[in-house]
Amino acid sequence: MPANLQGSYERVNLSAPTRTLLCVWAAGDFAQPLTRVEADWVEVFDAVCQNGLIGLTYHYLEQHGELDYPPATFRQQIQNAYRALVIRMNVLYRHIAQVMTWLTNAGIETIVVKGPALAQQIYAEPMLRSFNDLDLIVRERAWRDVHRVLTENGFVVEEDFTEPPPKLIPQLSPYEIKYWHRTTKLLVEVHYEDLYNTGLAARDVDGFWQRAQRCRLGDLVIQVPSLEDQLIHACTHLHYHGYTRLNWFSDLAMMVRDHAAQLDWERVIAIARTEEIQVGVYYSLYFLERLLNVAVPRAVLDALRPDRFRRWWHEFYLPADKVLSLRRMTRPIFSFYFLPLLNRLLPDLLVMGRRKEKLGYLMRLVLPPREWLRSYYQVSDPRLVPLHYVLHPLKLAYHYLVEIIAALLTFRRRDQWLTAPPPHRGTE
């Protein structure tokens, strides 16, 4: 199957007609009429694939087979792509079932999130939602067991972590560890206590597990998040990735529109407040309405709305017009970590929640625990650790200073270019 049919996590520039068509198909409302636009159908097809919308587009066109629009060549391309997708997804589901069987037989409790969970839980037909990997949430205490089961069955870990690394503060937890299978090439991403990619462990991890539901995955019964947790998880994942793919908006549309009767909005608001993740949830739902015309109750948006300070900085770093254009754009990383300074640490502190814990982390970073220093700098000789207590703050200062100088030089060059007189063309 061509790689472009599997989608991309980066935006490509789209024309206005293509954007119009994609938003109709991404909404997943097969009764919605399709606006006739003068489109570049090669661009449209590539955009459908890039945004993970092959299944939704195929089923929409099947529902409207009597129309002479879009052109027959495009319809045939989508049909061929869908057939290839079905084959790939069936193979992928078999590999996933095998992994889930191994983990279950080992007594390891898991929660399946993202692609396969969404496909089974919220879509009327699983093939409407494609995906490329298996995302699992496990308890951090099961780290060694998960690592053992996966590596014994042909998986290779991307980073050589056989056990959790030392923590700078107790609230830290790795977001994910990636495992690739040598033969099948299946990617399994194992997530731990950082449920929302905030850079910190979730405050109510136990509640997330207690609210989990069960659903079928072929012959297996798997655990998936509750509908409210699924919605919040999808919102924060979409926000973290800078709204790069429309099929993630499709997930929200299915939950908000097609499962509205089962959604407990008070619970959604309470969870978002507890975790201080209102920013990601609010903006994902706000852009959902602007892009796909699927709206949540106004009172919900009002309750999630961040303060003016956060809204101003969010607009600075992630302008609404650029998000809604679906065109290529630069974006910050809204997930807490101390490097890089300007594209991650500073935007996260200005926009996202849990600032007190993050500031405590930064204070501890100046004088970190001994085991953390040894692990971070891979110091094999314990006698060298005291030296790193001296070098560590200097290294941090160096990294920050280099970033700031590079940013200032870039700004200066840009300013000189903008204010420079037009080039001399001589006399004619």
Secondary structure, DSSP 8 states (H G I E B T S, - for coil): --GGGG--SS-----HHHHHHHHHHHHT-TTS--------HHHHHHHHHHTT-HHHHHHHHHHTTT---S-HHHHHHHHHHHHHHHHHHHHHHHHHHHHHHHHHHTT---EEESHHHHHHHT-SSGGGS--SSEEEE--GGGHHHHHHHHHHTTEEESS--SS----SSTT---SEEEEEETTT--EEEEE-S-TTSSSS--TTHHHHHHT-EEEEETTEEEEE--HHHHHHHHHHHHHHTTS--HHHHHHHHIIIIITGGG--HHHHHHHHHHHT-HHHHHHHHHHHHHHH-----HHHHHHH---HHHHHHHHHHS-HHHHHHT--------S--SSSIIIIIHHHHHHSS-HHHHHHHHHHHHS--HHHHHHHTT---GGGHHHHHHHHHHHHHHHHHHHHHHHHHHHHHHHHHHHS--------
